[in-house]
Amino acid sequence: MQFYGCPAKTVVRIRPTKQCLVALSEFPFFVLDVNEIEIVCFERVFHGLKNFDCVIIQKDFTTFKRIDSVPIEYLEELKSYFDSIDVMYAESQNPLKWKDVL
């Protein structure tokens, strides 16, 4: 499985593995250890929109990573992936200001 998203400046191919999420095709590289993930929030998920955002809250509850502009066709695959590694997720129609929330 793989999906496309924007963890930094450009849209890149991100590959979920058993141990991490990685995007190594362009600098800056994106590597996130799944053992550091507390919860994932899929934002801007509603009918008619082509993309959504994926916000990953880390276990320290102060750090988060965003992967923007993920095509909607990857939503169910990502849900299955996070289920398979025992990470909870939630959906939201609106984006949150995570700096204020955390």
Secondary structure, 3 states (H helix, E strand, C coil): CCEEEECCCCCEEEEECCCEEEECCCCCCEEEEHHHEEEEEEECCCCCCCEEEEEEEECCCCCEEEEEEEEHHHHHHHHHHHHHCCCEEEECCCCCCHHHHC
